[in-house]
Amino acid sequence: MKLQDPNAKQSLIRRLRRIEGQLRGVQAMVDEERDCQEILQQLSAIRSAVQGASLAFLEQYVSICLLENTAGDEREQRANLSRELVALLGKAP
């Protein structure tokens, strides 16, 4: 899938690079034998960041793949369902 919105693409890339940096930081923490609580806190932050990136990508996927080639009432219904789905998945652990 090609992200059509260049701003959305750049935003997703920034998020993924930030996550990559967080992962490297945790690797260093493990190598340095840092406190377990600190490591778990960082892993939790990474999980939240991945969740956010996944939802951002899902929103783009929905708008490109599911709403494309629909019109009128059907498009509006699909758009509403898509927003509800993304919101619901955002609440999942």
C-alpha positions as CSV (number, residue, x, y, z in Angstrom):
1,M,0.0,0.0,0.0
2,K,1.3,3.4,-0.9
3,L,0.5,6.2,1.6
4,Q,-0.9,9.0,-0.5
5,D,-0.7,11.7,2.1
6,P,3.0,12.8,2.3
7,N,2.4,14.4,5.7
8,A,0.9,11.1,7.1
9,K,3.9,9.2,5.6
10,Q,6.5,11.5,7.2
11,S,4.6,11.4,10.5
12,L,4.6,7.6,10.5
13,I,8.3,7.5,9.6
14,R,9.1,9.9,12.5
15,R,7.1,7.7,14.9
16,L,8.9,4.5,13.7
17,R,12.3,6.1,14.0
18,R,11.5,7.3,17.6
19,I,10.4,3.7,18.4
20,E,13.6,2.4,16.9
21,G,15.6,4.8,19.2
22,Q,13.6,3.7,22.2
23,L,14.4,0.0,21.4
24,R,18.1,0.8,21.2
25,G,17.9,2.6,24.5
26,V,16.3,-0.5,26.1
27,Q,19.0,-2.7,24.6
28,A,21.6,-0.4,26.2
29,M,19.8,-0.5,29.5
30,V,19.8,-4.3,29.5
31,D,23.5,-4.3,28.6
32,E,24.2,-1.9,31.5
33,E,22.1,-4.1,33.8
34,R,19.9,-1.2,34.8
35,D,17.0,-1.5,37.2
36,C,14.2,-3.8,36.1
37,Q,11.5,-1.2,36.9
38,E,13.2,1.3,34.5
39,I,13.4,-1.2,31.7
40,L,9.8,-2.3,32.2
41,Q,8.7,1.4,32.1
42,Q,10.5,1.9,28.8
43,L,9.1,-1.3,27.3
44,S,5.6,0.0,28.3
45,A,6.3,3.3,26.6
46,I,7.5,1.4,23.4
47,R,4.3,-0.7,23.4
48,S,2.2,2.5,23.6
49,A,4.2,4.1,20.8
50,V,3.8,1.0,18.6
51,Q,0.0,1.1,19.3
52,G,-0.1,4.7,18.3
53,A,1.8,4.1,15.1
54,S,-0.4,1.1,14.3
55,L,-3.6,3.2,14.7
56,A,-2.2,6.0,12.6
57,F,-1.3,3.5,9.8
58,L,-4.8,1.8,10.2
59,E,-6.5,5.2,9.7
60,Q,-4.5,5.7,6.4
61,Y,-5.2,2.2,5.3
62,V,-8.9,2.6,5.9
63,S,-9.1,5.8,4.0
64,I,-7.1,4.6,1.1
65,C,-8.3,1.0,0.7
66,L,-11.8,0.8,2.2
67,L,-13.2,4.2,1.4
68,E,-11.8,4.5,-2.1
69,N,-14.3,3.8,-4.9
70,T,-17.3,4.3,-2.7
71,A,-19.7,7.3,-2.9
72,G,-22.6,8.9,-1.2
73,D,-24.3,7.3,1.7
74,E,-22.3,4.1,1.5
75,R,-19.0,6.1,1.8
76,E,-20.4,8.0,4.8
77,Q,-21.5,4.8,6.5
78,R,-18.1,3.2,5.9
79,A,-16.3,6.3,7.1
80,N,-18.3,6.3,10.4
81,L,-17.7,2.6,10.9
82,S,-14.0,3.1,10.2
83,R,-13.7,5.9,12.8
84,E,-15.5,3.7,15.3
85,L,-13.2,0.8,14.6
86,V,-10.1,2.9,15.0
87,A,-11.4,4.3,18.2
88,L,-12.3,0.9,19.5
89,L,-8.9,-0.5,18.7
90,G,-7.3,2.5,20.3
91,K,-8.9,1.5,23.6
92,A,-7.7,-2.2,23.4
93,P,-4.8,-3.1,25.6
